Amino acid sequence: MGLYRDTGVVLRCQKLGEADRIVTLLTHRHGKVRATAKGIRRTTSKFGARLEPFGHVDLQLHTGRSLDIVTQVQTIDAFGGDLVVDYPRYTAGCALLETADRLTPEEGEPARELFLLLVGALRGLAGGRRDPHLVLDAYLLRAMVIAGYAPAITECARCGTEPATPLDAPDTTHGFHRRFAVTAGGAVCDTCRPGGAVVPSWWTWRLLEALRDGDWEAAEESPADARRDTAGLVAAHLQWHLERRLRSLPLVERGGVPRVDLEHGIPDHPRDEELAPDDAGVAP
């Protein structure tokens, strides 16, 4: 039993009793922590609105038997104030928090890289300088890199081979395999491709690579259809490996872009032949 101090991001809250809350945080040094904030729902609470989702806080906790107890809180960044007034940014932020929660299932396990990535993504959303959907998809891709199951993009997910000849593409020498299969782990060559692989456009491949590598100049040049297709592939890949749906993703408002709904597989876009299944069946 004792006191410890850490910085963290509030992922979610739930009511406990008449005046308390259980707060789930992703912290810098202690990973995911669930703690009780006593009396926080009273109007006289000294914590007030500091322990709300999106809050980046410095806090002191007392170790408990099952749940730790919050004893002090100071706000570092109140990201929520900037996000709740903008629906696209708010829904993207909710998806960030839920993903961070799902990717850190074990409490008390250090998750420093995920914590820093989450703070950076929330800061990017709240700042309003970048497209919130690009920020979201970049976060999802990089979080999967940290977790160890990022989709293969420039090599075959099964045999590891790179494309022998770059595909024709504007102003680039980069080549990609033609097909993407969620069940195989991403890009697949012609030899390894399973049934249900889809054929993304070159721009979709380029955007996946740019978001993973932090190439914002290339990402912001991408066309709207590539952003839509990239969002669908990233969401499908993440939920396949988590083995569960993320409730917040279908709520993300993408401004005229169909919402990501994977109940019946990766959406089929009839506008052209790109991203359409090249075999019967579609990966979930």
Stockholm file with secondary structure:
# STOCKHOLM 1.0

chainA/1-284         MGLYRDTGVVLRCQKLGEADRIVTLLTHRHGKVRATAKGIRRTTSKFGARLEPFGHVDLQLHTGRSLDIVTQVQTIDAFGGDLVVDYPRYTAGCALLETADRLTPEEGEPARELFLLLVGALRGLAGGRRDPHLVLDAYLLRAMVIAGYAPAITECARCGTEPATPLDAPDTTHGFHRRFAVTAGGAVCDTCRPGGAVVPSWWTWRLLEALRDGDWEAAEESPADARRDTAGLVAAHLQWHLERRLRSLPLVERGGVPRVDLEHGIPDHPRDEELAPDDAGVAP
#=GR chainA/1-284 SS CCEEEEEEEEEEEEEETTTEEEEEEEETTTEEEEEEETTTTSTTCSSTTSSSTTEEEEEEEECCSSSEEEEEEEEEEEHHHHHTTSHHHHHHHHHHHHHHHHHCCSBTCCCHHHHHHHHHHHHHHHHTCSCHHHHHHHHHHHHHHHHTCCCBSSSCTTTCCCCSSCCCCTTCCCCCCSEEEGGGTEEECTTTCCTTCBCCCHHHHHHHHHHHHTCHHHHHHSCHHHHHHHHHHHHHHHHHHHTSCCTTGGGCCCSSSCCCCCTTSSCCCTTSSTTCBSSSSCCC
#=GC SS_cons         CCEEEEEEEEEEEEEETTTEEEEEEEETTTEEEEEEETTTTSTTCSSTTSSSTTEEEEEEEECCSSSEEEEEEEEEEEHHHHHTTSHHHHHHHHHHHHHHHHHCCSBTCCCHHHHHHHHHHHHHHHHTCSCHHHHHHHHHHHHHHHHTCCCBSSSCTTTCCCCSSCCCCTTCCCCCCSEEEGGGTEEECTTTCCTTCBCCCHHHHHHHHHHHHTCHHHHHHSCHHHHHHHHHHHHHHHHHHHTSCCTTGGGCCCSSSCCCCCTTSSCCCTTSSTTCBSSSSCCC
//
